[in-house]
C-alpha cells in the first residue's frame, strides 16, 4: 500500500475533450472515467476566478480528477472557461465577468448529456459557484455543490430560482473563508429551503490542507454507496504528476479585486 499524496494519479480512462459553445468558442477540457466500470455519477467542475489563477487544474479539481474515478466510481469533467489557460491548453475567447460564461456552463451540460454521462452534478468553487447559481438550474442537473461560495456575482433573484427545491444544493463553507463564512452563508441561503450549509472547521477559501475533506463530502453525495473517508492509501498502479508549474497559482481568488 502506498500513501496517496497531492500529486498521486490513480488509474482512470482519461480523454482530452473539446466543448463547443453556442456563441462559437472551443473550450479545452478533460473527462476522467473509472478505470474498469461505468461511472455511477458525473462531477462537472466549474473552477475559480481565472483572472486570479483559477483554472481546470486548480488543486481541488485536479485532485478530484486524479482520485475520484478510481476511489468513488465517478466521472470527472473539467474544462477551462473562456479565455482560461492551464497546462491542458487555453480555451478560446476572453473572460467575461460571468456573462458569456453562461454558454460555457451550457456547453459542459450539453456534452455530459449527449455522451450519456449519468447523474450530472455541478460542483463549483469560488467564481465557479456563481456560475452554478446563475446558470446551473437545469433539468439535466441532479444536484449541485458549492465550495467556498463568495456570492460575488449572484443576485437574490438568482438564488430564488433554486428555492423550488427541485435540485439538492450543498454549500461547503470554510470557517475562515475570506468572503463568506458559515454564519453569513446560512443567512444568505435561508431563502433556499433545501440548501445544506456544511461548515469546515479551520479551513480557508483555497482548501489548502483540507482537500481530502472536500473530496469526501463530494463523493458521499454523488455516490452515497461509497465509504468515507475515502482511502488515503492505494494498493495498485499509481503515477506521480508534475504539478510544479502551478506553484504560483494558489493565490487568494479575489485579492485586490474591488468588491
C-alpha positions in Angstrom: 0.0 0.0 0.0 1.3 3.4 -0.9 0.2 6.7 0.6 -1.9 8.9 -1.8 -0.2 12.3 -2.0 -1.1 15.6 -3.5 0.4 14.7 -6.9 -0.7 11.0 -6.9 -2.6 10.0 -10.0 -4.7 6.9 -9.7 -5.9 4.8 -12.7 -8.7 6.2 -14.9 -9.7 6.4 -18.5 -8.7 9.9 -19.3 -9.6 11.7 -22.6 -8.9 15.3 -23.7 -12.2 16.8 -24.9 -13.4 20.0 -26.6 -16.6 21.8 -25.6 -18.4 23.8 -28.2 -20.3 26.9 -27.0 -23.4 28.3 -28.7 -21.5 31.5 -29.4 -18.9 29.7 -31.3 -16.0 29.1 -29.0 -14.0 25.9 -28.4 -13.2 25.2 -24.7 -10.3 22.9 -23.5 -11.4 20.1 -21.2 -10.8 16.6 -19.9 -13.1 13.7 -19.0 -11.8 11.1 -16.5 -13.8 7.9 -16.1 -13.4 4.9 -13.7 -10.7 2.6 -15.0 -12.9 -0.5 -15.4 -16.5 0.3 -14.7 -19.2 2.7 -15.8 -19.4 5.8 -13.6 -22.3 6.0 -11.1 -22.5 9.8 -11.3 -20.8 12.7 -13.0 -18.9 15.7 -11.5 -18.9 18.7 -13.8 -16.3 21.2 -12.3 -16.6 24.9 -12.6 -13.3 26.5 -11.5 -12.3 29.6 -9.5 -11.7 33.1 -11.0 -9.4 32.8 -14.0 -8.1 36.4 -13.5 -6.6 35.3 -10.2 -5.2 31.8 -11.0 -8.4 29.8 -11.3 -8.5 27.0 -14.0 -9.5 23.4 -14.6 -6.3 22.3 -12.9 -6.9 24.2 -9.7 -5.9 21.9 -6.9 -9.2 20.6 -5.6 -10.4 19.8 -9.1 -7.1 18.4 -10.2 -7.1 16.0 -7.2 -10.7 15.1 -7.9 -9.8 14.0 -11.4 -6.7 12.2 -10.1 -8.6 10.2 -7.4 -12.4 10.1 -7.7 -12.8 7.9 -10.8 -10.8 5.1 -9.0 -11.9 5.7 -5.4 -15.6 6.6 -5.9 -16.6 5.4 -9.4 -17.2 9.0 -10.6 -16.8 10.6 -13.9 -14.9 13.9 -13.5 -15.4 16.5 -16.3 -13.1 19.6 -16.0 -12.7 22.4 -18.5 -11.2 25.9 -18.8 -13.9 28.6 -19.2 -13.4 31.1 -22.0 -10.0 32.7 -22.1 -8.6 30.5 -19.3 -5.3 28.7 -19.6 -3.7 25.7 -17.9 -1.2 23.0 -18.9 -4.2 21.4 -20.6 -4.3 24.3 -23.0 -6.2 27.6 -23.5 -9.9 28.0 -24.2 -10.9 30.4 -26.9 -12.5 33.7 -26.1 -11.9 36.1 -23.2 -13.0 36.3 -19.6 -16.5 37.9 -19.5 -17.3 38.6 -15.8 -19.8 35.7 -15.6 -21.8 36.9 -18.6 -20.6 35.0 -21.6 -19.7 32.1 -19.3 -23.3 31.1 -19.3 -22.6 29.5 -22.7 -19.6 27.6 -21.2 -21.8 26.1 -18.5 -24.4 25.1 -21.1 -21.7 23.5 -23.3 -20.5 21.4 -20.4 -24.0 20.2 -19.6 -24.7 19.5 -23.3 -21.6 17.4 -23.6 -22.4 15.4 -20.5 -26.0 14.8 -21.6 -25.0 14.0 -25.2 -22.5 11.4 -24.0 -25.0 9.8 -21.7 -23.0 10.5 -18.5 -25.1 9.5 -15.5 -26.5 11.7 -12.7 -24.9 15.0 -13.6 -23.8 17.2 -10.6 -22.4 20.7 -10.9 -19.5 21.3 -8.5 -18.4 25.0 -8.4 -15.5 26.5 -6.5 -15.5 30.2 -5.7 -16.2 32.0 -9.0 -17.5 28.7 -10.2 -20.2 28.7 -7.6 -21.6 31.9 -9.1 -21.7 30.2 -12.4 -23.6 27.3 -10.8 -26.1 29.5 -9.2 -26.6 31.8 -12.2 -26.8 29.2 -14.9 -26.9 25.7 -13.5 -30.6 25.3 -12.5 -31.3 23.0 -15.4 -33.5 19.8 -15.7 -30.4 17.7 -16.5 -28.7 18.6 -13.2 -29.3 16.1 -10.4 -27.6 18.2 -7.7 -25.1 21.0 -7.1 -22.3 21.5 -4.6 -20.8 24.9 -3.9 -17.2 25.1 -2.5 -16.3 28.5 -0.8 -19.3 30.4 -2.4 -18.5 34.2 -2.3 -21.8 35.2 -3.9 -19.9 38.0 -5.7 -22.0 37.9 -8.9 -25.1 36.0 -7.8 -28.1 38.1 -7.0 -31.0 37.2 -4.7 -33.3 36.7 -7.7 -31.0 34.0 -9.0 -30.8 32.4 -5.6 -34.6 32.3 -5.5 -34.6 30.2 -8.7 -33.2 27.4 -6.6 -35.9 27.7 -3.9 -38.3 25.4 -5.8 -36.5 22.5 -4.1 -36.1 20.5 -7.3 -32.3 20.3 -7.1 -30.3 19.5 -3.9 -27.9 22.2 -3.1 -24.9 21.7 -0.7 -22.7 24.7 0.3 -19.3 23.6 1.8 -18.0 26.7 3.6 -14.6 27.1 5.3 -14.6 28.5 8.8 -12.1 31.2 7.9 -13.3 32.0 4.4 -12.2 35.4 3.1 -15.6 36.3 1.6 -18.5 34.3 3.1 -18.1 32.4 6.4 -20.7 29.8 7.7 -23.0 32.2 9.7 -23.3 34.6 6.7 -23.7 31.6 4.3 -26.7 30.3 6.4 -28.3 33.7 6.3 -27.8 34.1 2.5 -29.0 30.6 1.6 -32.0 30.8 4.0 -34.2 31.5 1.0 -33.3 28.1 -0.5 -35.1 25.6 1.9 -33.2 22.5 0.6 -29.8 24.2 0.9 -27.4 22.5 3.3 -24.5 24.5 4.6 -21.6 22.4 5.8 -19.1 24.3 7.9 -15.5 23.0 7.8 -13.6 24.0 10.9 -10.2 25.5 10.4 -10.4 25.6 6.6 -9.8 28.6 4.3 -11.1 29.7 0.9 -8.5 27.7 -1.1 -8.8 24.5 0.9 -5.1 24.1 1.1 -4.6 21.2 3.5 -8.3 20.3 3.5 -8.8 18.9 0.0 -9.4 15.4 1.4 -12.4 16.6 3.5 -13.8 18.3 0.4 -13.4 15.2 -1.8 -15.1 13.1 0.9 -18.1 15.5 1.0 -18.4 15.5 -2.8 -18.0 11.7 -3.1 -20.6 10.9 -0.4 -23.2 13.0 -2.2 -22.6 11.9 -5.7 -22.2 8.2 -4.7 -23.9 7.6 -1.4 -22.8 3.9 -1.5 -19.1 4.9 -1.2 -17.5 4.7 2.2 -16.0 7.9 3.6 -13.4 9.0 4.5 -12.1 7.8 1.2 -8.9 5.7 1.3 -5.7 7.6 1.9 -3.6 4.7 0.6 -3.7 2.8 -2.7 -2.7 -0.8 -3.5 -2.2 -0.7 -7.2 -0.6 1.2 -10.0 -0.1 4.9 -9.3 1.7 7.7 -11.1 3.1 11.0 -9.9 2.1 14.2 -11.7 4.5 17.1 -12.0 2.5 20.0 -10.5 5.4 22.4 -10.1 4.0 24.6 -12.9 1.1 25.5 -10.6 3.2 26.6 -7.6 2.3 30.2 -8.1 -1.4 29.7 -9.0 -2.7 29.1 -5.4 -3.5 32.8 -4.8 -6.4 34.2 -2.9 -9.1 34.2 -5.6 -10.4 37.8 -5.0 -7.3 39.5 -3.5 -7.0 43.1 -4.7 -10.3 42.9 -6.6 -12.6 45.8 -5.6 -15.9 44.4 -4.1 
